[in-house]
Amino acid sequence: MAEPTAYIHPDAKIGKNATISPFAYISEDVEIGDGTWIGPNVTIFNGARIGKNCQIFPGAVISAIPQDLKFEGEYTTTVIGDNTVIRECVTIHRGTKDKLKTVVGKNCLLMGYVHIAHDCIVGDNCIFANYAALSGHCIVGDFAILEGMAAAPQFIHIGKHAFIGGGTIARKNVPPYVKAAREPISYMGINAVGLRRRGYSEEQINTIQDIYRILFQKGLNISQALEIISKDFEDTEFRQEIISFVKESDKGIINRG
Protein backbone atom coordinates (compact mmCIF):
# COMPACT_ATOMS: atom_id res chain seq x y z
CA MET A 1 0.00 0.00 0.00
CA ALA A 2 1.38 3.39 -1.00
CA GLU A 3 -0.01 6.75 0.00
CA PRO A 4 -0.68 9.11 -2.92
CA THR A 5 1.70 11.73 -1.53
CA ALA A 6 4.63 9.28 -1.56
CA TYR A 7 6.94 9.28 -4.59
CA ILE A 8 7.80 5.80 -5.89
CA HIS A 9 9.75 5.50 -9.11
CA PRO A 10 7.88 3.20 -11.49
CA ASP A 11 10.91 0.89 -11.78
CA ALA A 12 11.25 0.37 -8.02
CA LYS A 13 10.31 -3.12 -6.83
CA ILE A 14 7.92 -3.09 -3.87
CA GLY A 15 7.03 -6.38 -2.16
CA LYS A 16 3.62 -7.67 -1.15
CA ASN A 17 1.89 -5.95 1.76
CA ALA A 18 4.65 -3.35 2.02
CA THR A 19 3.50 0.05 3.28
CA ILE A 20 4.87 3.31 1.88
CA SER A 21 3.80 6.22 4.08
CA PRO A 22 3.07 9.83 3.06
CA PHE A 23 5.94 11.88 1.63
CA ALA A 24 8.35 8.95 1.42
CA TYR A 25 10.74 9.04 -1.56
CA ILE A 26 11.72 5.80 -3.32
CA SER A 27 14.31 5.97 -6.12
CA GLU A 28 14.53 3.91 -9.29
CA ASP A 29 16.95 1.14 -8.37
CA VAL A 30 15.34 0.10 -5.08
CA GLU A 31 13.94 -3.23 -3.86
CA ILE A 32 11.72 -3.42 -0.77
CA GLY A 33 10.68 -6.78 0.66
CA ASP A 34 7.28 -8.12 1.61
CA GLY A 35 5.66 -6.65 4.68
CA THR A 36 8.15 -3.83 5.16
CA TRP A 37 6.91 -0.50 6.54
CA ILE A 38 8.44 2.70 5.19
CA GLY A 39 7.50 5.61 7.43
CA PRO A 40 6.71 9.21 6.49
CA ASN A 41 9.50 11.33 5.02
CA VAL A 42 11.88 8.41 4.57
CA THR A 43 14.30 8.76 1.65
CA ILE A 44 15.58 5.64 -0.11
CA PHE A 45 18.10 6.20 -2.88
CA ASN A 46 19.38 3.97 -5.69
CA GLY A 47 21.02 0.72 -4.73
CA ALA A 48 18.91 -0.04 -1.66
CA ARG A 49 18.01 -3.69 -1.12
CA ILE A 50 15.68 -3.84 1.87
CA GLY A 51 14.49 -7.17 3.25
CA LYS A 52 11.17 -8.44 4.49
CA ASN A 53 9.24 -7.11 7.50
CA CYS A 54 11.60 -4.21 8.16
CA GLN A 55 10.50 -0.95 9.75
CA ILE A 56 12.07 2.33 8.69
CA PHE A 57 11.01 5.37 10.70
CA PRO A 58 10.58 9.03 9.67
CA GLY A 59 13.60 10.98 8.52
CA ALA A 60 15.83 8.00 7.78
CA VAL A 61 18.01 8.20 4.65
CA ILE A 62 19.05 4.89 3.13
CA SER A 63 21.65 4.32 0.39
CA ALA A 64 22.79 7.91 -0.14
CA ILE A 65 26.12 8.21 -1.95
CA PRO A 66 29.11 7.87 0.37
CA GLN A 67 30.87 10.79 2.01
CA ASP A 68 34.14 9.66 0.46
CA LEU A 69 36.14 11.88 -1.88
CA LYS A 70 37.46 8.77 -3.66
CA PHE A 71 33.95 7.78 -4.74
CA GLU A 72 33.67 8.05 -8.52
CA GLY A 73 30.04 7.11 -9.05
CA GLU A 74 30.65 3.37 -9.28
CA TYR A 75 27.62 1.10 -8.99
CA THR A 76 27.21 0.02 -5.37
CA THR A 77 24.41 -1.05 -3.05
CA THR A 78 23.08 -0.93 0.49
CA VAL A 79 21.68 -4.22 1.80
CA ILE A 80 19.33 -4.35 4.81
CA GLY A 81 18.40 -7.78 6.22
CA ASP A 82 14.93 -9.04 7.14
CA ASN A 83 13.18 -7.84 10.31
CA THR A 84 15.58 -4.96 10.92
CA VAL A 85 14.24 -1.82 12.61
CA ILE A 86 15.72 1.53 11.58
CA ARG A 87 14.59 4.38 13.79
CA GLU A 88 14.28 8.13 13.21
CA CYS A 89 16.91 9.97 11.17
CA VAL A 90 19.29 7.03 10.75
CA THR A 91 21.67 7.42 7.79
CA ILE A 92 23.19 4.47 5.93
CA HIS A 93 25.41 5.15 2.92
CA ARG A 94 26.05 2.77 0.05
CA GLY A 95 29.44 1.27 -0.69
CA THR A 96 32.42 2.30 -2.78
CA LYS A 97 34.82 0.31 -4.96
CA ASP A 98 36.27 -1.22 -1.77
CA LYS A 99 33.42 -3.65 -1.01
CA LEU A 100 30.80 -2.39 -3.49
CA LYS A 101 28.16 -2.57 -0.77
CA THR A 102 27.21 -1.59 2.75
CA VAL A 103 25.43 -4.31 4.72
CA VAL A 104 23.22 -4.36 7.82
CA GLY A 105 22.16 -7.87 8.78
CA LYS A 106 18.90 -9.42 9.91
CA ASN A 107 17.03 -8.64 13.13
CA CYS A 108 19.06 -5.53 13.92
CA LEU A 109 17.89 -2.45 15.82
CA LEU A 110 19.39 0.89 14.84
CA MET A 111 18.09 3.58 17.19
CA GLY A 112 17.64 7.26 16.38
CA TYR A 113 20.42 9.15 14.58
CA VAL A 114 22.71 6.18 14.11
CA HIS A 115 25.12 6.56 11.19
CA ILE A 116 26.62 3.69 9.20
CA ALA A 117 29.11 4.81 6.57
CA HIS A 118 30.15 3.29 3.26
CA ASP A 119 31.46 -0.28 3.02
CA CYS A 120 30.57 -1.22 6.58
CA ILE A 121 29.46 -4.80 7.20
CA VAL A 122 27.18 -5.22 10.23
CA GLY A 123 26.14 -8.73 11.26
CA ASP A 124 22.80 -10.10 12.42
CA ASN A 125 21.03 -9.27 15.70
CA CYS A 126 23.09 -6.16 16.42
CA ILE A 127 21.85 -3.21 18.49
CA PHE A 128 23.17 0.32 17.99
CA ALA A 129 21.79 2.82 20.50
CA ASN A 130 21.14 6.50 19.76
CA TYR A 131 23.89 8.44 17.96
CA ALA A 132 26.22 5.44 17.62
CA ALA A 133 28.30 5.75 14.47
CA LEU A 134 30.58 3.71 12.21
CA SER A 135 33.04 5.35 9.84
CA GLY A 136 33.76 3.65 6.52
CA HIS A 137 34.95 0.06 6.08
CA CYS A 138 34.14 -1.13 9.62
CA ILE A 139 33.11 -4.73 10.33
CA VAL A 140 30.80 -5.63 13.22
CA GLY A 141 30.05 -9.23 14.21
CA ASP A 142 26.69 -10.78 15.09
CA PHE A 143 24.99 -9.79 18.36
CA ALA A 144 27.32 -6.83 18.97
CA ILE A 145 25.92 -3.92 20.98
CA LEU A 146 27.04 -0.28 20.75
CA GLU A 147 25.63 1.96 23.46
CA GLY A 148 24.66 5.57 22.82
CA MET A 149 27.26 7.80 21.15
CA ALA A 150 29.76 4.96 20.77
CA ALA A 151 31.79 5.35 17.59
CA ALA A 152 34.41 3.61 15.47
CA PRO A 153 36.91 5.21 13.05
CA GLN A 154 37.54 3.69 9.63
CA PHE A 155 38.53 0.01 9.24
CA ILE A 156 37.79 -0.95 12.84
CA HIS A 157 36.65 -4.54 13.47
CA ILE A 158 34.26 -5.30 16.35
CA GLY A 159 33.84 -8.99 17.18
CA LYS A 160 30.62 -10.93 17.70
CA HIS A 161 28.86 -10.56 21.07
CA ALA A 162 31.04 -7.54 21.94
CA PHE A 163 29.57 -4.73 24.04
CA ILE A 164 30.88 -1.16 23.73
CA GLY A 165 29.95 1.35 26.42
CA GLY A 166 28.28 4.66 25.77
CA GLY A 167 30.45 7.51 24.49
CA THR A 168 33.38 5.20 23.79
CA ILE A 169 35.54 5.62 20.69
CA ALA A 170 36.85 2.28 19.44
CA ARG A 171 40.24 3.33 18.07
CA LYS A 172 41.46 -0.28 18.12
CA ASN A 173 39.77 -3.55 17.25
CA VAL A 174 37.43 -5.00 19.87
CA PRO A 175 37.66 -8.81 20.16
CA PRO A 176 34.58 -11.03 20.36
CA TYR A 177 32.68 -11.62 23.62
CA VAL A 178 34.20 -8.67 25.54
CA LYS A 179 32.98 -5.47 27.13
CA ALA A 180 34.95 -2.35 26.26
CA ALA A 181 34.69 1.24 27.50
CA ARG A 182 36.61 4.27 28.86
CA GLU A 183 39.02 6.64 27.11
CA PRO A 184 41.22 5.27 25.70
CA ILE A 185 39.06 2.24 25.04
CA SER A 186 39.96 -0.65 27.33
CA TYR A 187 39.01 -4.23 28.14
CA MET A 188 36.36 -4.29 30.90
CA GLY A 189 35.69 -8.01 31.17
CA ILE A 190 33.58 -10.33 29.06
CA ASN A 191 29.97 -9.80 28.07
CA ALA A 192 28.72 -12.52 30.41
CA VAL A 193 25.16 -11.15 30.67
CA GLY A 194 24.76 -11.10 26.89
CA LEU A 195 26.23 -14.56 26.52
CA ARG A 196 23.85 -16.03 29.10
CA ARG A 197 20.91 -14.44 27.33
CA ARG A 198 22.01 -16.10 24.11
CA GLY A 199 22.29 -19.57 25.55
CA TYR A 200 25.98 -19.94 26.35
CA SER A 201 26.61 -22.33 29.23
CA GLU A 202 28.44 -21.31 32.41
CA GLU A 203 31.28 -23.61 31.41
CA GLN A 204 31.65 -21.88 28.04
CA ILE A 205 31.47 -18.43 29.65
CA ASN A 206 34.12 -19.40 32.22
CA THR A 207 36.39 -20.71 29.47
CA ILE A 208 36.05 -17.49 27.47
CA GLN A 209 36.84 -15.53 30.63
CA ASP A 210 39.91 -17.66 31.31
CA ILE A 211 41.17 -17.09 27.76
CA TYR A 212 40.90 -13.33 28.17
CA ARG A 213 42.63 -13.48 31.57
CA ILE A 214 45.65 -14.92 29.74
CA LEU A 215 45.40 -12.31 27.01
CA PHE A 216 44.85 -9.23 29.17
CA GLN A 217 45.72 -9.89 32.81
CA LYS A 218 48.93 -11.92 32.97
CA GLY A 219 51.38 -9.29 31.74
CA LEU A 220 52.19 -11.27 28.61
CA ASN A 221 52.76 -9.92 25.13
CA ILE A 222 50.33 -10.99 22.40
CA SER A 223 52.55 -13.76 21.00
CA GLN A 224 53.15 -15.27 24.44
CA ALA A 225 49.46 -15.13 25.33
CA LEU A 226 48.34 -16.75 22.07
CA GLU A 227 50.89 -19.53 22.46
CA ILE A 228 49.53 -20.37 25.92
CA ILE A 229 45.91 -20.15 24.78
CA SER A 230 46.63 -22.47 21.84
CA LYS A 231 48.38 -25.00 24.07
CA ASP A 232 46.25 -24.97 27.21
CA PHE A 233 42.66 -24.62 25.97
CA GLU A 234 40.48 -27.12 24.15
CA ASP A 235 40.10 -26.45 20.43
CA THR A 236 36.60 -24.93 20.53
CA GLU A 237 34.98 -22.62 18.03
CA PHE A 238 35.20 -19.61 20.33
CA ARG A 239 38.85 -20.29 21.23
CA GLN A 240 39.78 -20.37 17.56
CA GLU A 241 37.68 -17.30 16.84
CA ILE A 242 39.49 -15.28 19.51
CA ILE A 243 42.92 -16.42 18.27
CA SER A 244 42.07 -15.67 14.63
CA PHE A 245 40.63 -12.26 15.51
CA VAL A 246 43.76 -11.22 17.41
CA LYS A 247 46.15 -12.50 14.75
CA GLU A 248 44.27 -10.72 11.96
CA SER A 249 43.97 -7.36 13.78
CA ASP A 250 46.43 -5.24 11.85
CA LYS A 251 45.23 -2.14 13.72
CA GLY A 252 45.87 -3.87 17.05
CA ILE A 253 43.38 -4.76 19.75
CA ILE A 254 42.19 -2.86 22.81
CA ASN A 255 44.34 -2.87 25.94
CA ARG A 256 43.64 -3.82 29.52
CA GLY A 257 42.41 -0.71 31.37
C-alpha positions in Angstrom: 0.0 0.0 0.0 1.4 3.4 -1.0 0.0 6.8 0.0 -0.7 9.1 -2.9 1.7 11.7 -1.5 4.6 9.3 -1.6 6.9 9.3 -4.6 7.8 5.8 -5.9 9.8 5.5 -9.1 7.9 3.2 -11.5 10.9 0.9 -11.8 11.3 0.4 -8.0 10.3 -3.1 -6.8 7.9 -3.1 -3.9 7.0 -6.4 -2.2 3.6 -7.7 -1.1 1.9 -6.0 1.8 4.6 -3.3 2.0 3.5 0.1 3.3 4.9 3.3 1.9 3.8 6.2 4.1 3.1 9.8 3.1 5.9 11.9 1.6 8.3 9.0 1.4 10.7 9.0 -1.6 11.7 5.8 -3.3 14.3 6.0 -6.1 14.5 3.9 -9.3 16.9 1.1 -8.4 15.3 0.1 -5.1 13.9 -3.2 -3.9 11.7 -3.4 -0.8 10.7 -6.8 0.7 7.3 -8.1 1.6 5.7 -6.6 4.7 8.2 -3.8 5.2 6.9 -0.5 6.5 8.4 2.7 5.2 7.5 5.6 7.4 6.7 9.2 6.5 9.5 11.3 5.0 11.9 8.4 4.6 14.3 8.8 1.6 15.6 5.6 -0.1 18.1 6.2 -2.9 19.4 4.0 -5.7 21.0 0.7 -4.7 18.9 0.0 -1.7 18.0 -3.7 -1.1 15.7 -3.8 1.9 14.5 -7.2 3.2 11.2 -8.4 4.5 9.2 -7.1 7.5 11.6 -4.2 8.2 10.5 -0.9 9.8 12.1 2.3 8.7 11.0 5.4 10.7 10.6 9.0 9.7 13.6 11.0 8.5 15.8 8.0 7.8 18.0 8.2 4.7 19.1 4.9 3.1 21.7 4.3 0.4 22.8 7.9 -0.1 26.1 8.2 -2.0 29.1 7.9 0.4 30.9 10.8 2.0 34.1 9.7 0.5 36.1 11.9 -1.9 37.5 8.8 -3.7 33.9 7.8 -4.7 33.7 8.1 -8.5 30.0 7.1 -9.1 30.7 3.4 -9.3 27.6 1.1 -9.0 27.2 0.0 -5.4 24.4 -1.1 -3.0 23.1 -0.9 0.5 21.7 -4.2 1.8 19.3 -4.4 4.8 18.4 -7.8 6.2 14.9 -9.0 7.1 13.2 -7.8 10.3 15.6 -5.0 10.9 14.2 -1.8 12.6 15.7 1.5 11.6 14.6 4.4 13.8 14.3 8.1 13.2 16.9 10.0 11.2 19.3 7.0 10.8 21.7 7.4 7.8 23.2 4.5 5.9 25.4 5.1 2.9 26.0 2.8 0.1 29.4 1.3 -0.7 32.4 2.3 -2.8 34.8 0.3 -5.0 36.3 -1.2 -1.8 33.4 -3.7 -1.0 30.8 -2.4 -3.5 28.2 -2.6 -0.8 27.2 -1.6 2.8 25.4 -4.3 4.7 23.2 -4.4 7.8 22.2 -7.9 8.8 18.9 -9.4 9.9 17.0 -8.6 13.1 19.1 -5.5 13.9 17.9 -2.5 15.8 19.4 0.9 14.8 18.1 3.6 17.2 17.6 7.3 16.4 20.4 9.2 14.6 22.7 6.2 14.1 25.1 6.6 11.2 26.6 3.7 9.2 29.1 4.8 6.6 30.2 3.3 3.3 31.5 -0.3 3.0 30.6 -1.2 6.6 29.5 -4.8 7.2 27.2 -5.2 10.2 26.1 -8.7 11.3 22.8 -10.1 12.4 21.0 -9.3 15.7 23.1 -6.2 16.4 21.9 -3.2 18.5 23.2 0.3 18.0 21.8 2.8 20.5 21.1 6.5 19.8 23.9 8.4 18.0 26.2 5.4 17.6 28.3 5.7 14.5 30.6 3.7 12.2 33.0 5.3 9.8 33.8 3.7 6.5 35.0 0.1 6.1 34.1 -1.1 9.6 33.1 -4.7 10.3 30.8 -5.6 13.2 30.0 -9.2 14.2 26.7 -10.8 15.1 25.0 -9.8 18.4 27.3 -6.8 19.0 25.9 -3.9 21.0 27.0 -0.3 20.7 25.6 2.0 23.5 24.7 5.6 22.8 27.3 7.8 21.2 29.8 5.0 20.8 31.8 5.3 17.6 34.4 3.6 15.5 36.9 5.2 13.1 37.5 3.7 9.6 38.5 0.0 9.2 37.8 -1.0 12.8 36.7 -4.5 13.5 34.3 -5.3 16.3 33.8 -9.0 17.2 30.6 -10.9 17.7 28.9 -10.6 21.1 31.0 -7.5 21.9 29.6 -4.7 24.0 30.9 -1.2 23.7 30.0 1.3 26.4 28.3 4.7 25.8 30.4 7.5 24.5 33.4 5.2 23.8 35.5 5.6 20.7 36.9 2.3 19.4 40.2 3.3 18.1 41.5 -0.3 18.1 39.8 -3.5 17.3 37.4 -5.0 19.9 37.7 -8.8 20.2 34.6 -11.0 20.4 32.7 -11.6 23.6 34.2 -8.7 25.5 33.0 -5.5 27.1 34.9 -2.3 26.3 34.7 1.2 27.5 36.6 4.3 28.9 39.0 6.6 27.1 41.2 5.3 25.7 39.1 2.2 25.0 40.0 -0.7 27.3 39.0 -4.2 28.1 36.4 -4.3 30.9 35.7 -8.0 31.2 33.6 -10.3 29.1 30.0 -9.8 28.1 28.7 -12.5 30.4 25.2 -11.2 30.7 24.8 -11.1 26.9 26.2 -14.6 26.5 23.9 -16.0 29.1 20.9 -14.4 27.3 22.0 -16.1 24.1 22.3 -19.6 25.6 26.0 -19.9 26.3 26.6 -22.3 29.2 28.4 -21.3 32.4 31.3 -23.6 31.4 31.6 -21.9 28.0 31.5 -18.4 29.7 34.1 -19.4 32.2 36.4 -20.7 29.5 36.0 -17.5 27.5 36.8 -15.5 30.6 39.9 -17.7 31.3 41.2 -17.1 27.8 40.9 -13.3 28.2 42.6 -13.5 31.6 45.6 -14.9 29.7 45.4 -12.3 27.0 44.8 -9.2 29.2 45.7 -9.9 32.8 48.9 -11.9 33.0 51.4 -9.3 31.7 52.2 -11.3 28.6 52.8 -9.9 25.1 50.3 -11.0 22.4 52.5 -13.8 21.0 53.2 -15.3 24.4 49.5 -15.1 25.3 48.3 -16.7 22.1 50.9 -19.5 22.5 49.5 -20.4 25.9 45.9 -20.1 24.8 46.6 -22.5 21.8 48.4 -25.0 24.1 46.2 -25.0 27.2 42.7 -24.6 26.0 40.5 -27.1 24.1 40.1 -26.4 20.4 36.6 -24.9 20.5 35.0 -22.6 18.0 35.2 -19.6 20.3 38.9 -20.3 21.2 39.8 -20.4 17.6 37.7 -17.3 16.8 39.5 -15.3 19.5 42.9 -16.4 18.3 42.1 -15.7 14.6 40.6 -12.3 15.5 43.8 -11.2 17.4 46.2 -12.5 14.7 44.3 -10.7 12.0 44.0 -7.4 13.8 46.4 -5.2 11.8 45.2 -2.1 13.7 45.9 -3.9 17.1 43.4 -4.8 19.8 42.2 -2.9 22.8 44.3 -2.9 25.9 43.6 -3.8 29.5 42.4 -0.7 31.4 
